[in-house]
Amino acid sequence: MTGTFYALLAALGNVIGAAAVLQGRRRGLDVIATFVAFGAGFMLAVTLLEVVPEALARGGVAPAYILAGYLAVHLAQHVFVPHFHFGEETHSVDPAAAVSALLGLLLHTFFDGVAIASGFLVSPQLGMVLFAAVLLHKLPEGVTMASLMLAAGQSRGRALGAAAALGAATVLGLLLTYWAAPLARHGLAISAGVTLYVAASNLVPEFQAKRGWRMPIAFFGGAAGFLATRLLLEWPAR
């Protein structure tokens, strides 16, 4: 099934991010923090230059589904969840907060899979750039989930299992998009809203207050990286 391999690779990103936390790899966590900024730039470019125009070109009520996707993630992550932010959690949290954060992230990661599948349903090129956008924020997701579980007093095994559950939700989202006609029809528009929220409302606030040039360079580099990726994908057709 087209895109399944890429959904599995993206799911692995959640586990790798969690492993960096469990093994205390400080340098690896610093690299992942830079991925947050780079991924935000890449995702914004993908969403605004590729996904939103493609969804709108299909007509219908695509704008409503884009808004619904955006609002659904906000509802899941910041209304029903009392404590959530992307990145490593360094303070103790209530176990219920960690579980609610897991549930909120499961919705988001489900639509990561929907995004990958919806992209490949349009074209291999769109599928690949959406896979890249998803993969770039999978590492921070794994860091977030594993560190929250540890901060809530859960075992290392449960922390890794929670990150793996996020990956499994991504694969499930891809499979259901191919099997369910309504999701295949509207999944691209919903994914546009979800991806826009993750980039602009989750990732950007995590680094915009940090000093220095590393994060701004990574952010703008992410947008430029999307353009370079798009040119590379189109090169064989020229």
TORPA-4810 file (N, C-alpha, C, O; in nm, 3 decimals):
<nodes>
NODE_1_0.085_-0.119_0.000_0.000_0.000_0.000_0.089_0.124_0.000_0.178_0.136_0.084_M
NODE_2_0.064_0.216_-0.093_0.150_0.333_-0.110_0.157_0.415_0.019_0.053_0.447_0.078_T
NODE_3_0.276_0.447_0.062_0.295_0.531_0.179_0.315_0.456_0.309_0.358_0.515_0.407_G
NODE_4_0.284_0.326_0.312_0.295_0.250_0.437_0.438_0.248_0.489_0.461_0.267_0.609_T
NODE_5_0.534_0.226_0.400_0.674_0.225_0.441_0.713_0.358_0.505_0.785_0.360_0.605_F
NODE_6_0.666_0.468_0.447_0.701_0.599_0.499_0.630_0.628_0.632_0.687_0.695_0.718_Y
NODE_7_0.509_0.577_0.648_0.441_0.592_0.776_0.514_0.516_0.886_0.524_0.563_0.999_A
NODE_8_0.567_0.398_0.851_0.644_0.321_0.949_0.774_0.393_0.986_0.814_0.392_1.102_L
NODE_9_0.839_0.455_0.887_0.959_0.532_0.915_0.927_0.650_1.007_1.002_0.679_1.101_L
NODE_10_0.817_0.718_0.979_0.777_0.831_1.063_0.748_0.784_1.204_0.787_0.850_1.301_A
NODE_11_0.681_0.671_1.218_0.651_0.615_1.349_0.779_0.585_1.426_0.785_0.604_1.548_A
NODE_12_0.880_0.538_1.357_1.008_0.510_1.420_1.069_0.636_1.479_1.141_0.630_1.579_L
NODE_13_1.042_0.751_1.419_1.092_0.877_1.471_1.044_0.903_1.613_1.119_0.956_1.695_G
NODE_14_0.918_0.866_1.644_0.869_0.881_1.781_0.952_0.800_1.879_0.984_0.846_1.989_N
NODE_15_0.985_0.679_1.840_1.061_0.589_1.928_1.204_0.641_1.946_1.258_0.634_2.056_V
NODE_16_1.264_0.692_1.839_1.401_0.744_1.848_1.406_0.865_1.941_1.499_0.878_2.021_I
NODE_17_1.307_0.953_1.930_1.301_1.068_2.019_1.288_1.026_2.164_1.353_1.082_2.252_G
NODE_18_1.204_0.926_2.190_1.189_0.876_2.327_1.318_0.812_2.376_1.354_0.829_2.492_A
NODE_19_1.386_0.739_2.290_1.511_0.673_2.329_1.617_0.775_2.369_1.696_0.749_2.460_A
NODE_20_1.619_0.890_2.302_1.716_0.994_2.337_1.694_1.043_2.480_1.789_1.072_2.551_A
NODE_21_1.567_1.051_2.521_1.535_1.091_2.658_1.576_0.983_2.757_1.638_1.011_2.859_V
NODE_22_1.540_0.859_2.727_1.565_0.748_2.818_1.714_0.722_2.838_1.757_0.679_2.945_L
NODE_23_1.793_0.748_2.734_1.937_0.726_2.743_2.013_0.850_2.789_2.136_0.846_2.804_Q
NODE_24_1.941_0.959_2.812_2.005_1.080_2.861_2.106_1.139_2.765_2.208_1.193_2.808_G
NODE_25_2.080_1.129_2.636_2.174_1.180_2.536_2.151_1.330_2.518_2.072_1.373_2.434_R
NODE_26_2.222_1.409_2.598_2.203_1.554_2.596_2.233_1.614_2.460_2.160_1.702_2.414_R
NODE_27_2.339_1.569_2.396_2.371_1.623_2.264_2.261_1.589_2.165_2.223_1.672_2.081_R
NODE_28_2.209_1.467_2.174_2.100_1.429_2.086_1.977_1.513_2.109_1.907_1.548_2.014_G
NODE_29_1.948_1.548_2.236_1.832_1.632_2.265_1.851_1.773_2.212_1.755_1.837_2.170_L
NODE_30_1.975_1.823_2.215_2.003_1.955_2.158_1.978_1.956_2.008_1.925_2.052_1.953_D
NODE_31_2.018_1.848_1.942_1.994_1.836_1.798_1.845_1.832_1.770_1.797_1.896_1.676_V
NODE_32_1.770_1.757_1.852_1.626_1.747_1.834_1.560_1.883_1.856_1.463_1.915_1.788_I
NODE_33_1.612_1.963_1.950_1.558_2.097_1.972_1.572_2.182_1.846_1.483_2.261_1.813_A
NODE_34_1.683_2.165_1.774_1.702_2.237_1.649_1.602_2.186_1.544_1.556_2.262_1.459_T
NODE_35_1.571_2.056_1.550_1.471_1.998_1.460_1.335_2.066_1.478_1.259_2.078_1.382_F
NODE_36_1.305_2.111_1.600_1.178_2.179_1.625_1.167_2.303_1.536_1.066_2.325_1.470_V
NODE_37_1.274_2.384_1.536_1.272_2.507_1.455_1.274_2.475_1.306_1.197_2.533_1.229_A
NODE_38_1.362_2.385_1.264_1.370_2.349_1.123_1.237_2.288_1.077_1.186_2.322_0.970_F
NODE_39_1.183_2.198_1.158_1.056_2.134_1.123_0.942_2.232_1.113_0.855_2.216_1.027_G
NODE_40_0.940_2.333_1.200_0.834_2.434_1.195_0.839_2.510_1.063_0.735_2.531_1.000_A
NODE_41_0.959_2.551_1.020_0.971_2.621_0.893_0.931_2.534_0.776_0.861_2.579_0.685_G
NODE_42_0.975_2.409_0.777_0.943_2.316_0.669_0.793_2.293_0.663_0.733_2.296_0.556_F
NODE_43_0.731_2.268_0.780_0.588_2.238_0.783_0.503_2.356_0.740_0.404_2.340_0.668_M
NODE_44_0.540_2.476_0.783_0.465_2.593_0.738_0.471_2.609_0.587_0.369_2.637_0.523_L
NODE_45_0.589_2.589_0.530_0.603_2.601_0.385_0.522_2.495_0.313_0.452_2.525_0.216_A
NODE_46_0.530_2.371_0.359_0.452_2.263_0.298_0.303_2.294_0.303_0.232_2.280_0.203_V
NODE_47_0.257_2.336_0.420_0.113_2.358_0.438_0.062_2.472_0.351_-0.040_2.458_0.282_T
NODE_48_0.132_2.584_0.354_0.082_2.703_0.286_0.106_2.701_0.136_0.029_2.759_0.059_L
NODE_49_0.213_2.636_0.093_0.247_2.637_-0.050_0.199_2.513_-0.126_0.186_2.516_-0.248_L
NODE_50_0.173_2.404_-0.053_0.134_2.280_-0.121_-0.002_2.229_-0.077_-0.092_2.210_-0.159_E
NODE_51_-0.018_2.206_0.053_-0.136_2.133_0.100_-0.262_2.219_0.091_-0.364_2.175_0.038_V
NODE_52_-0.256_2.342_0.142_-0.375_2.427_0.138_-0.419_2.454_-0.007_-0.538_2.438_-0.036_V
NODE_53_-0.330_2.494_-0.098_-0.375_2.515_-0.237_-0.435_2.389_-0.299_-0.536_2.397_-0.370_P
NODE_54_-0.374_2.273_-0.273_-0.427_2.149_-0.330_-0.564_2.117_-0.273_-0.653_2.073_-0.346_E
NODE_55_-0.583_2.138_-0.144_-0.713_2.112_-0.082_-0.819_2.208_-0.136_-0.931_2.166_-0.164_A
NODE_56_-0.784_2.335_-0.151_-0.880_2.433_-0.204_-0.914_2.406_-0.350_-1.026_2.433_-0.393_L
NODE_57_-0.819_2.353_-0.426_-0.843_2.324_-0.567_-0.949_2.216_-0.584_-1.012_2.205_-0.690_A
NODE_58_-0.969_2.136_-0.481_-1.071_2.031_-0.489_-1.212_2.086_-0.468_-1.310_2.016_-0.490_R
NODE_59_-1.221_2.213_-0.425_-1.351_2.277_-0.409_-1.425_2.226_-0.287_-1.366_2.177_-0.191_G
NODE_60_-1.557_2.239_-0.292_-1.639_2.193_-0.182_-1.620_2.280_-0.059_-1.609_2.402_-0.067_G
NODE_61_-1.617_2.214_0.056_-1.608_2.285_0.183_-1.470_2.267_0.245_-1.456_2.258_0.367_V
NODE_62_-1.368_2.261_0.160_-1.231_2.241_0.209_-1.191_2.342_0.317_-1.130_2.301_0.415_A
NODE_63_-1.223_2.473_0.303_-1.185_2.567_0.409_-1.241_2.529_0.546_-1.175_2.548_0.648_P
NODE_64_-1.364_2.476_0.547_-1.425_2.436_0.675_-1.348_2.318_0.736_-1.331_2.313_0.858_A
NODE_65_-1.303_2.225_0.653_-1.227_2.111_0.705_-1.088_2.153_0.752_-1.036_2.098_0.848_Y
NODE_66_-1.028_2.252_0.684_-0.899_2.305_0.729_-0.915_2.365_0.869_-0.834_2.338_0.958_I
NODE_67_-1.018_2.447_0.886_-1.044_2.508_1.017_-1.076_2.401_1.121_-1.030_2.410_1.235_L
NODE_68_-1.153_2.300_1.082_-1.188_2.193_1.176_-1.064_2.119_1.224_-1.052_2.086_1.342_A
NODE_69_-0.970_2.094_1.132_-0.847_2.027_1.172_-0.767_2.109_1.271_-0.715_2.056_1.369_G
NODE_70_-0.758_2.239_1.246_-0.685_2.329_1.336_-0.750_2.331_1.474_-0.681_2.316_1.575_Y
NODE_71_-0.883_2.348_1.478_-0.954_2.357_1.605_-0.951_2.225_1.682_-0.945_2.225_1.805_L
NODE_72_-0.955_2.113_1.609_-0.956_1.983_1.676_-0.826_1.960_1.753_-0.830_1.907_1.864_A
NODE_73_-0.713_1.998_1.696_-0.586_1.979_1.766_-0.577_2.071_1.887_-0.528_2.031_1.993_V
NODE_74_-0.625_2.196_1.872_-0.624_2.286_1.987_-0.711_2.230_2.098_-0.673_2.234_2.215_H
NODE_75_-0.826_2.178_2.062_-0.916_2.120_2.161_-0.851_2.002_2.232_-0.860_1.989_2.354_L
NODE_76_-0.786_1.916_2.155_-0.727_1.794_2.211_-0.604_1.822_2.297_-0.581_1.755_2.398_A
NODE_77_-0.524_1.922_2.257_-0.396_1.943_2.324_-0.398_2.055_2.428_-0.315_2.054_2.519_Q
NODE_78_-0.488_2.150_2.416_-0.479_2.266_2.505_-0.609_2.301_2.577_-0.612_2.395_2.656_H
NODE_79_-0.716_2.229_2.551_-0.839_2.248_2.626_-0.862_2.129_2.720_-0.884_2.146_2.840_V
NODE_80_-0.855_2.008_2.662_-0.873_1.889_2.744_-0.747_1.848_2.820_-0.755_1.771_2.915_F
NODE_81_-0.632_1.899_2.778_-0.505_1.862_2.841_-0.458_1.977_2.930_-0.437_2.088_2.880_V
NODE_82_-0.441_1.953_3.061_-0.404_2.061_3.152_-0.259_2.106_3.143_-0.226_2.217_3.183_P
NODE_83_-0.172_2.020_3.089_-0.029_2.055_3.087_0.032_1.996_2.960_0.048_1.875_2.948_H
NODE_84_0.065_2.085_2.866_0.124_2.034_2.743_0.211_2.138_2.677_0.171_2.254_2.664_F
NODE_85_0.329_2.096_2.635_0.412_2.176_2.545_0.508_2.081_2.476_0.543_1.976_2.530_H
NODE_86_0.551_2.118_2.356_0.648_2.036_2.284_0.784_2.055_2.348_0.818_2.164_2.396_F
NODE_87_0.863_1.948_2.349_0.998_1.955_2.405_1.008_1.874_2.533_0.909_1.818_2.580_G
NODE_88_1.129_1.868_2.589_1.155_1.786_2.707_1.088_1.847_2.830_1.099_1.967_2.855_E
NODE_89_1.018_1.764_2.905_0.955_1.806_3.030_1.055_1.786_3.144_1.107_1.676_3.163_E
NODE_90_1.084_1.892_3.219_1.186_1.885_3.325_1.127_1.901_3.464_1.201_1.896_3.562_T
NODE_91_0.995_1.920_3.476_0.930_1.935_3.606_0.835_1.818_3.630_0.784_1.757_3.536_H
NODE_92_0.811_1.789_3.756_0.718_1.683_3.790_0.577_1.720_3.747_0.535_1.835_3.760_S
NODE_93_0.504_1.623_3.696_0.366_1.645_3.655_0.278_1.536_3.713_0.327_1.430_3.751_V
NODE_94_0.150_1.563_3.720_0.055_1.466_3.768_0.040_1.353_3.666_0.037_1.381_3.546_D
NODE_95_0.031_1.227_3.710_0.016_1.117_3.614_-0.103_1.135_3.520_-0.096_1.096_3.403_P
NODE_96_-0.211_1.194_3.570_-0.328_1.216_3.484_-0.295_1.313_3.371_-0.350_1.301_3.261_A
NODE_97_-0.206_1.409_3.399_-0.167_1.504_3.294_-0.090_1.435_3.184_-0.107_1.467_3.066_A
NODE_98_-0.004_1.339_3.221_0.072_1.266_3.120_-0.021_1.182_3.033_-0.003_1.175_2.911_A
NODE_99_-0.120_1.119_3.095_-0.214_1.036_3.019_-0.298_1.123_2.926_-0.321_1.087_2.810_V
NODE_100_-0.344_1.239_2.976_-0.425_1.327_2.891_-0.342_1.382_2.775_-0.393_1.400_2.665_S
NODE_101_-0.213_1.410_2.800_-0.126_1.455_2.692_-0.109_1.346_2.587_-0.105_1.374_2.467_A
NODE_102_-0.098_1.222_2.632_-0.088_1.109_2.538_-0.212_1.102_2.451_-0.202_1.085_2.330_L
NODE_103_-0.329_1.116_2.512_-0.453_1.109_2.435_-0.461_1.224_2.335_-0.505_1.204_2.221_L
NODE_104_-0.419_1.343_2.376_-0.420_1.456_2.285_-0.325_1.437_2.168_-0.359_1.469_2.054_G
NODE_105_-0.207_1.385_2.196_-0.109_1.362_2.089_-0.151_1.248_1.997_-0.112_1.246_1.880_L
NODE_106_-0.227_1.153_2.048_-0.273_1.043_1.963_-0.358_1.094_1.848_-0.347_1.045_1.736_L
NODE_107_-0.445_1.194_1.875_-0.525_1.251_1.768_-0.435_1.317_1.663_-0.453_1.296_1.543_L
NODE_108_-0.339_1.394_1.710_-0.247_1.462_1.620_-0.168_1.362_1.537_-0.158_1.378_1.416_H
NODE_109_-0.113_1.258_1.601_-0.031_1.163_1.527_-0.115_1.076_1.432_-0.066_1.031_1.329_T
NODE_110_-0.241_1.054_1.467_-0.332_0.986_1.375_-0.339_1.064_1.244_-0.332_1.006_1.135_F
NODE_111_-0.353_1.196_1.254_-0.363_1.277_1.133_-0.229_1.296_1.064_-0.224_1.337_0.948_F
NODE_112_-0.119_1.267_1.133_0.009_1.258_1.062_0.000_1.149_0.955_0.044_1.168_0.842_D
NODE_113_-0.056_1.036_0.993_-0.073_0.927_0.897_-0.172_0.961_0.788_-0.152_0.926_0.672_G
NODE_114_-0.279_1.031_0.825_-0.376_1.076_0.725_-0.308_1.168_0.625_-0.334_1.160_0.505_V
NODE_115_-0.221_1.256_0.674_-0.151_1.350_0.586_-0.064_1.277_0.485_-0.065_1.309_0.367_A
NODE_116_0.012_1.178_0.533_0.100_1.103_0.443_0.018_1.032_0.336_0.050_1.039_0.217_I
NODE_117_-0.087_0.962_0.378_-0.171_0.890_0.282_-0.238_0.985_0.184_-0.241_0.958_0.064_A
NODE_118_-0.292_1.097_0.235_-0.361_1.193_0.148_-0.265_1.252_0.046_-0.303_1.275_-0.069_S
NODE_119_-0.141_1.276_0.088_-0.042_1.328_-0.006_-0.014_1.231_-0.118_-0.010_1.270_-0.235_G
NODE_120_0.005_1.104_-0.085_0.034_1.004_-0.189_-0.087_0.980_-0.279_-0.071_0.940_-0.394_F
NODE_121_-0.208_1.003_-0.227_-0.326_0.990_-0.312_-0.330_1.099_-0.419_-0.389_1.080_-0.525_L
NODE_122_-0.266_1.214_-0.391_-0.259_1.322_-0.490_-0.144_1.297_-0.587_-0.163_1.297_-0.709_V
NODE_123_-0.024_1.276_-0.533_0.093_1.253_-0.617_0.207_1.201_-0.530_0.210_1.227_-0.410_S
NODE_124_0.301_1.126_-0.589_0.418_1.082_-0.511_0.498_1.198_-0.455_0.552_1.187_-0.345_P
NODE_125_0.507_1.309_-0.528_0.584_1.424_-0.482_0.522_1.484_-0.356_0.594_1.514_-0.260_Q
NODE_126_0.389_1.503_-0.356_0.324_1.559_-0.239_0.333_1.462_-0.121_0.351_1.504_-0.007_L
NODE_127_0.321_1.335_-0.149_0.335_1.235_-0.043_0.471_1.241_0.022_0.481_1.230_0.145_G
NODE_128_0.576_1.259_-0.057_0.712_1.263_-0.004_0.737_1.388_0.080_0.798_1.379_0.186_M
NODE_129_0.688_1.505_0.034_0.713_1.625_0.114_0.631_1.623_0.243_0.677_1.674_0.345_V
NODE_130_0.513_1.564_0.240_0.435_1.552_0.362_0.500_1.451_0.458_0.500_1.472_0.579_L
NODE_131_0.554_1.344_0.405_0.628_1.250_0.488_0.746_1.321_0.556_0.769_1.302_0.675_F
NODE_132_0.819_1.402_0.480_0.933_1.474_0.537_0.887_1.570_0.647_0.952_1.580_0.751_A
NODE_133_0.776_1.639_0.624_0.723_1.731_0.725_0.684_1.658_0.852_0.712_1.704_0.963_A
NODE_134_0.620_1.542_0.836_0.580_1.462_0.952_0.703_1.410_1.027_0.710_1.418_1.149_V
NODE_135_0.799_1.358_0.952_0.918_1.299_1.014_0.993_1.402_1.098_1.045_1.369_1.204_L
NODE_136_1.000_1.526_1.051_1.079_1.628_1.120_1.024_1.660_1.259_1.101_1.699_1.347_L
NODE_137_0.893_1.644_1.281_0.843_1.671_1.416_0.815_1.545_1.495_0.767_1.552_1.608_H
NODE_138_0.844_1.429_1.437_0.827_1.305_1.511_0.928_1.291_1.625_0.894_1.242_1.732_K
NODE_139_1.052_1.335_1.601_1.153_1.326_1.707_1.113_1.410_1.829_1.116_1.358_1.941_L
NODE_140_1.076_1.539_1.813_1.029_1.615_1.929_0.907_1.555_1.996_0.892_1.564_2.118_P
NODE_141_0.817_1.495_1.918_0.700_1.429_1.977_0.744_1.317_2.071_0.692_1.305_2.182_E
NODE_142_0.839_1.237_2.027_0.888_1.128_2.111_0.952_1.180_2.238_0.933_1.124_2.346_G
NODE_143_1.030_1.289_2.225_1.092_1.352_2.343_0.983_1.400_2.439_0.992_1.375_2.559_V
NODE_144_0.883_1.467_2.386_0.775_1.521_2.468_0.705_1.410_2.546_0.685_1.421_2.667_T
NODE_145_0.667_1.303_2.475_0.588_1.199_2.537_0.668_1.122_2.641_0.619_1.097_2.752_M
NODE_146_0.789_1.084_2.608_0.870_1.006_2.702_0.905_1.087_2.826_0.898_1.035_2.937_A
NODE_147_0.941_1.215_2.807_0.978_1.297_2.922_0.858_1.325_3.011_0.872_1.333_3.134_S
NODE_148_0.739_1.341_2.952_0.618_1.359_3.032_0.590_1.236_3.117_0.556_1.247_3.234_L
NODE_149_0.603_1.119_3.057_0.579_0.996_3.131_0.678_0.981_3.248_0.638_0.944_3.359_M
NODE_150_0.804_1.009_3.223_0.904_1.001_3.329_0.876_1.105_3.437_0.890_1.077_3.555_L
NODE_151_0.838_1.227_3.396_0.808_1.332_3.493_0.686_1.298_3.578_0.671_1.349_3.689_A
NODE_152_0.599_1.212_3.525_0.480_1.168_3.600_0.509_1.046_3.685_0.418_0.991_3.747_A
NODE_153_0.636_1.002_3.689_0.673_0.889_3.773_0.651_0.753_3.709_0.656_0.651_3.777_G
NODE_154_0.627_0.751_3.577_0.606_0.624_3.508_0.741_0.559_3.477_0.845_0.624_3.479_Q
NODE_155_0.737_0.430_3.448_0.859_0.355_3.420_0.914_0.389_3.282_0.844_0.445_3.197_S
NODE_156_1.040_0.355_3.261_1.102_0.376_3.130_1.029_0.296_3.023_1.012_0.343_2.910_R
NODE_157_0.986_0.176_3.058_0.914_0.093_2.962_0.783_0.158_2.919_0.748_0.153_2.801_G
NODE_158_0.710_0.218_3.014_0.585_0.285_2.979_0.611_0.411_2.897_0.533_0.445_2.808_R
NODE_159_0.721_0.478_2.927_0.756_0.597_2.850_0.782_0.560_2.705_0.735_0.627_2.613_A
NODE_160_0.858_0.453_2.684_0.886_0.408_2.548_0.759_0.356_2.481_0.737_0.379_2.362_L
NODE_161_0.675_0.287_2.558_0.551_0.235_2.504_0.456_0.346_2.461_0.386_0.332_2.361_G
NODE_162_0.453_0.457_2.537_0.368_0.570_2.500_0.413_0.631_2.368_0.331_0.666_2.284_A
NODE_163_0.545_0.643_2.350_0.597_0.696_2.224_0.566_0.601_2.109_0.532_0.644_1.999_A
NODE_164_0.576_0.471_2.135_0.544_0.373_2.031_0.396_0.380_1.994_0.359_0.359_1.878_A
NODE_165_0.310_0.410_2.092_0.167_0.423_2.064_0.140_0.539_1.969_0.052_0.532_1.884_A
NODE_166_0.218_0.647_1.983_0.203_0.759_1.891_0.238_0.716_1.749_0.170_0.752_1.653_L
NODE_167_0.345_0.638_1.737_0.382_0.586_1.605_0.275_0.495_1.547_0.245_0.502_1.428_G
NODE_168_0.217_0.411_1.632_0.111_0.320_1.586_-0.010_0.398_1.537_-0.075_0.358_1.440_A
NODE_169_-0.042_0.510_1.604_-0.155_0.593_1.561_-0.131_0.651_1.422_-0.224_0.666_1.344_A
NODE_170_-0.005_0.682_1.392_0.028_0.734_1.259_0.002_0.629_1.151_-0.057_0.659_1.047_T
NODE_171_0.046_0.507_1.177_0.023_0.399_1.080_-0.127_0.373_1.065_-0.175_0.351_0.954_V
NODE_172_-0.201_0.376_1.176_-0.346_0.356_1.170_-0.412_0.466_1.087_-0.502_0.438_1.007_L
NODE_173_-0.368_0.590_1.104_-0.425_0.700_1.026_-0.405_0.679_0.877_-0.496_0.704_0.798_G
NODE_174_-0.286_0.631_0.839_-0.260_0.604_0.697_-0.352_0.493_0.646_-0.412_0.508_0.539_L
NODE_175_-0.363_0.384_0.719_-0.443_0.271_0.674_-0.591_0.308_0.661_-0.656_0.271_0.563_L
NODE_176_-0.644_0.381_0.759_-0.785_0.418_0.754_-0.815_0.515_0.641_-0.926_0.517_0.588_L
NODE_177_-0.716_0.597_0.606_-0.737_0.690_0.494_-0.758_0.613_0.364_-0.839_0.653_0.280_T
NODE_178_-0.686_0.504_0.346_-0.702_0.423_0.225_-0.831_0.341_0.228_-0.886_0.307_0.123_Y
NODE_179_-0.879_0.310_0.348_-0.997_0.224_0.359_-1.128_0.302_0.369_-1.232_0.251_0.329_W
NODE_180_-1.124_0.423_0.422_-1.247_0.499_0.446_-1.258_0.612_0.344_-1.176_0.703_0.343_A
NODE_181_-1.359_0.605_0.259_-1.375_0.703_0.151_-1.387_0.847_0.201_-1.324_0.936_0.143_A
NODE_182_-1.465_0.875_0.308_-1.474_1.015_0.354_-1.339_1.071_0.399_-1.309_1.188_0.375_P
NODE_183_-1.258_0.987_0.464_-1.127_1.033_0.509_-1.035_1.056_0.389_-0.957_1.151_0.388_L
NODE_184_-1.045_0.970_0.290_-0.965_0.990_0.169_-1.005_1.117_0.096_-0.921_1.183_0.035_A
NODE_185_-1.134_1.151_0.102_-1.184_1.268_0.030_-1.149_1.399_0.102_-1.115_1.498_0.038_R
NODE_186_-1.157_1.398_0.235_-1.138_1.522_0.309_-1.011_1.523_0.394_-0.982_1.622_0.461_H
NODE_187_-0.937_1.414_0.392_-0.819_1.403_0.478_-0.714_1.509_0.451_-0.648_1.556_0.544_G
NODE_188_-0.696_1.547_0.324_-0.593_1.646_0.290_-0.626_1.781_0.354_-0.538_1.847_0.409_L
NODE_189_-0.752_1.821_0.346_-0.792_1.950_0.405_-0.779_1.947_0.557_-0.728_2.042_0.617_A
NODE_190_-0.823_1.838_0.620_-0.811_1.827_0.766_-0.664_1.830_0.806_-0.626_1.895_0.903_I
NODE_191_-0.582_1.757_0.731_-0.439_1.752_0.760_-0.374_1.888_0.746_-0.280_1.920_0.819_S
NODE_192_-0.423_1.970_0.653_-0.369_2.105_0.638_-0.389_2.185_0.767_-0.298_2.253_0.813_A
NODE_193_-0.509_2.176_0.823_-0.536_2.246_0.949_-0.453_2.192_1.064_-0.402_2.269_1.145_G
NODE_194_-0.440_2.058_1.071_-0.361_1.996_1.177_-0.215_2.037_1.166_-0.153_2.075_1.266_V
NODE_195_-0.160_2.028_1.045_-0.019_2.060_1.026_0.009_2.208_1.052_0.112_2.243_1.109_T
NODE_196_-0.083_2.293_1.011_-0.068_2.436_1.038_-0.065_2.462_1.188_0.014_2.543_1.235_L
NODE_197_-0.151_2.395_1.263_-0.153_2.414_1.408_-0.023_2.366_1.471_0.036_2.436_1.554_Y
NODE_198_0.021_2.248_1.433_0.143_2.193_1.492_0.261_2.286_1.465_0.341_2.312_1.555_V
NODE_199_0.272_2.336_1.342_0.385_2.422_1.308_0.377_2.557_1.378_0.473_2.599_1.443_A
NODE_200_0.263_2.625_1.365_0.252_2.763_1.412_0.220_2.776_1.561_0.268_2.868_1.627_A
NODE_201_0.140_2.683_1.613_0.095_2.698_1.751_0.166_2.605_1.849_0.168_2.633_1.969_S
NODE_202_0.225_2.497_1.801_0.300_2.407_1.888_0.451_2.432_1.880_0.516_2.454_1.982_N
NODE_203_0.505_2.428_1.760_0.650_2.430_1.745_0.710_2.570_1.757_0.808_2.589_1.828_L
NODE_204_0.652_2.669_1.688_0.710_2.803_1.690_0.722_2.860_1.832_0.826_2.916_1.865_V
NODE_205_0.619_2.848_1.918_0.634_2.902_2.054_0.746_2.836_2.135_0.793_2.895_2.233_P
NODE_206_0.788_2.716_2.096_0.891_2.646_2.172_1.029_2.709_2.154_1.116_2.691_2.240_E
NODE_207_1.052_2.782_2.046_1.187_2.835_2.023_1.191_2.986_2.001_1.300_3.043_2.002_F
NODE_208_1.078_3.051_1.982_1.082_3.192_1.942_1.136_3.284_2.052_1.182_3.394_2.022_Q
NODE_209_1.132_3.242_2.178_1.184_3.326_2.285_1.331_3.298_2.316_1.391_3.367_2.398_A
NODE_210_1.390_3.198_2.250_1.530_3.164_2.278_1.623_3.262_2.210_1.597_3.308_2.099_K
NODE_211_1.732_3.293_2.277_1.829_3.390_2.225_1.925_3.324_2.127_1.938_3.202_2.123_R
NODE_212_1.990_3.405_2.050_2.089_3.355_1.956_2.033_3.338_1.816_1.914_3.358_1.791_G
NODE_213_2.122_3.299_1.726_2.087_3.288_1.584_2.056_3.145_1.540_2.006_3.124_1.430_W
NODE_214_2.086_3.046_1.627_2.071_2.908_1.584_1.927_2.874_1.547_1.902_2.815_1.442_R
NODE_215_1.831_2.912_1.631_1.691_2.878_1.605_1.633_2.954_1.485_1.566_2.892_1.402_M
NODE_216_1.655_3.087_1.474_1.605_3.156_1.354_1.663_3.099_1.224_1.592_3.085_1.124_P
NODE_217_1.793_3.068_1.227_1.856_3.011_1.107_1.792_2.877_1.073_1.764_2.847_0.956_I
NODE_218_1.768_2.794_1.177_1.705_2.664_1.154_1.563_2.681_1.101_1.520_2.607_1.012_A
NODE_219_1.489_2.778_1.155_1.351_2.802_1.112_1.344_2.842_0.965_1.269_2.783_0.887_F
NODE_220_1.422_2.944_0.928_1.422_2.986_0.788_1.485_2.879_0.699_1.447_2.864_0.583_F
NODE_221_1.580_2.805_0.756_1.639_2.695_0.680_1.537_2.587_0.650_1.544_2.523_0.545_G
NODE_222_1.442_2.566_0.742_1.336_2.468_0.717_1.250_2.505_0.599_1.216_2.420_0.517_G
NODE_223_1.214_2.635_0.590_1.135_2.681_0.475_1.213_2.666_0.346_1.159_2.623_0.244_A
NODE_224_1.342_2.702_0.351_1.426_2.686_0.233_1.445_2.539_0.199_1.453_2.502_0.082_A
NODE_225_1.453_2.456_0.303_1.468_2.312_0.281_1.351_2.252_0.208_1.367_2.161_0.127_G
NODE_226_1.230_2.303_0.238_1.113_2.256_0.163_1.126_2.289_0.015_1.101_2.204_-0.071_F
NODE_227_1.165_2.413_-0.014_1.177_2.454_-0.155_1.281_2.369_-0.226_1.262_2.331_-0.342_L
NODE_228_1.392_2.341_-0.158_1.496_2.258_-0.219_1.446_2.115_-0.241_1.474_2.054_-0.345_A
NODE_229_1.372_2.063_-0.143_1.316_1.928_-0.157_1.220_1.921_-0.274_1.221_1.824_-0.351_T
NODE_230_1.136_2.023_-0.288_1.038_2.024_-0.397_1.109_2.027_-0.533_1.068_1.958_-0.626_R
NODE_231_1.216_2.105_-0.544_1.291_2.112_-0.670_1.357_1.977_-0.702_1.358_1.935_-0.817_L
NODE_232_1.410_1.911_-0.600_1.473_1.781_-0.621_1.373_1.677_-0.666_1.403_1.594_-0.752_L
NODE_233_1.252_1.681_-0.607_1.149_1.585_-0.644_1.098_1.609_-0.786_1.058_1.514_-0.855_L
NODE_234_1.100_1.735_-0.831_1.053_1.766_-0.965_1.161_1.748_-1.071_1.131_1.746_-1.190_E
NODE_235_1.287_1.735_-1.028_1.399_1.729_-1.123_1.386_1.618_-1.225_1.409_1.642_-1.343_W
NODE_236_1.349_1.493_-1.185_1.340_1.384_-1.285_1.238_1.412_-1.395_1.250_1.360_-1.506_P
NODE_237_1.136_1.496_-1.363_1.032_1.521_-1.463_1.074_1.626_-1.564_1.004_1.648_-1.663_A
NODE_238_1.188_1.691_-1.542_1.230_1.797_-1.633_1.311_1.739_-1.749_1.355_1.814_-1.837_R
</nodes>
